[in-house]
C-alpha cells in the first residue's frame, strides 16, 4: 500500500469513527433500549449511559486525531503516532474479536438485515484494524 492510499484509508477510518461517535450518542434510541434500560437499577443505568458517552468521546478523539495527522501517520513521521496507530489498531482488533466471541448469534442469524449489518460492522472494524496497524508498522 503506497502512502497516498494509506492516507486515504486513514481519512476513511477517521470519518467512519466520527460517524460512529455521533451514532453512539443515539444508540439507545436507535436500538430501542429505553424499556430495557428503565428496568436496570439506577446505578447500572447511569454507568451504562456514562460509558456510552465515553466510548463516543474516545471514537471522536480517534477520528479527529487521525483526520488531522493522517499524512504524518502514513509516513511514520513520529514515534508517538506509531504508538497511537498501534493502540487504535489493537482497540479495533479486539473489537473484532468481541463481535464474534461476546455477542450471541441469536441477535442476527437468520435475520437478513441484521446479518448484513453484523457483517458490515465486522468488516468495517477489521478495515480500521488493518489500516491502523499498517500505519503503525510502516
C-alpha positions in Angstrom: 0.0 0.0 0.0 1.5 3.3 -1.0 1.5 6.4 1.2 -1.3 8.2 -0.7 -3.5 5.1 -0.4 -2.8 4.8 3.3 -3.6 8.4 3.9 -6.9 7.9 2.1 -7.6 4.8 4.2 -6.8 6.6 7.4 -9.1 9.5 6.4 -11.8 7.0 5.6 -11.3 5.3 9.0 -11.3 8.8 10.7 -14.7 9.6 9.0 -16.1 6.2 10.0 -15.1 6.7 13.6 -16.6 10.2 13.7 -19.9 8.8 12.3 -19.8 6.1 14.9 -19.1 8.6 17.7 -22.3 10.5 16.7 -24.4 7.4 16.3 -23.2 6.1 19.6 -24.8 9.0 21.3 -28.2 7.8 20.0 -27.6 4.0 20.1 -30.2 3.5 22.8 -32.9 5.2 20.7 -31.7 3.5 17.5 -31.9 0.0 19.0 -34.9 0.7 21.2 -33.2 0.2 24.6 -35.3 2.6 26.6 -37.6 0.0 28.1 -34.7 -2.4 29.0 -32.7 0.5 30.4 -35.6 1.7 32.5 -35.7 -1.8 34.2 -32.0 -1.5 35.2 -31.1 -0.5 38.7 -30.3 3.3 38.8 -26.6 2.9 39.3 -26.3 0.3 36.4 -28.3 2.5 34.1 -26.1 5.6 35.0 -22.9 3.6 34.5 -24.2 2.3 31.2 -25.1 5.8 29.9 -21.8 7.3 31.0 -19.8 4.5 29.4 -21.7 5.1 26.2 -20.7 8.8 26.3 -17.1 8.0 27.0 -17.0 5.5 24.1 -18.4 8.2 21.8 -15.8 10.6 23.1 -13.0 8.1 22.5 -14.1 7.5 19.0 -14.3 11.2 18.4 -10.7 11.6 19.6 -9.5 8.7 17.5 -11.3 10.1 14.4 -10.2 13.7 14.9 -6.5 12.9 15.6 -6.4 10.5 12.7 -8.0 13.0 10.3 -5.6 15.8 11.4 -2.4 13.6 11.3 -3.2 11.1 8.6 -0.3 12.1 6.4 2.1 12.0 9.3 0.8 8.6 10.5 1.1 7.2 7.0 4.7 8.4 6.7 5.7 7.2 10.2 6.8 10.7 11.0 6.8 10.5 14.8 7.1 7.7 17.3 4.0 8.9 19.1 1.9 8.4 16.0 3.2 4.9 15.6 2.2 4.1 19.2 -1.1 5.8 18.7 -1.7 3.8 15.5 -0.8 0.6 17.3 -3.2 1.4 20.2 -6.1 2.2 17.9 -5.4 -0.8 15.7 -5.4 -3.1 18.8 -8.6 -1.4 20.0 -10.4 -2.2 16.8 -8.8 -5.6 16.5 -10.1 -6.5 20.0 -13.5 -5.1 19.0 -13.5 -7.5 16.0 -12.8 -10.5 18.3 -15.6 -9.3 20.7 -18.0 -9.2 17.7 -17.7 -13.0 17.4 -17.0 -14.1 21.0 -19.3 -11.9 23.0 -22.4 -11.3 21.0 -24.8 -14.2 20.6 -25.6 -15.1 17.1 -29.3 -15.3 18.0 -29.4 -11.5 17.6 -28.6 -11.7 13.9 -28.5 -15.3 12.5 -31.4 -15.9 10.1 -32.5 -12.3 10.0 -31.2 -10.9 6.7 -30.9 -7.2 7.6 -29.3 -7.9 11.0 -26.9 -10.4 9.4 -25.9 -7.8 6.8 -25.4 -5.2 9.5 -23.3 -7.6 11.6 -21.0 -8.2 8.6 -20.8 -4.6 7.6 -19.8 -3.7 11.2 -17.3 -6.5 11.5 -15.7 -5.7 8.1 -15.5 -2.0 9.0 -13.8 -2.7 12.3 -11.4 -5.2 10.5 -10.6 -2.5 8.0 -9.9 0.0 10.8 -7.7 -2.6 12.4 -5.7 -3.3 9.3 -5.4 0.4 8.4 -4.1 1.5 11.8 -1.7 -1.5 12.1 -0.4 -0.8 8.6 0.3 2.8 9.7 2.0 1.6 12.9 4.2 -0.8 11.1 5.0 1.5 8.1 
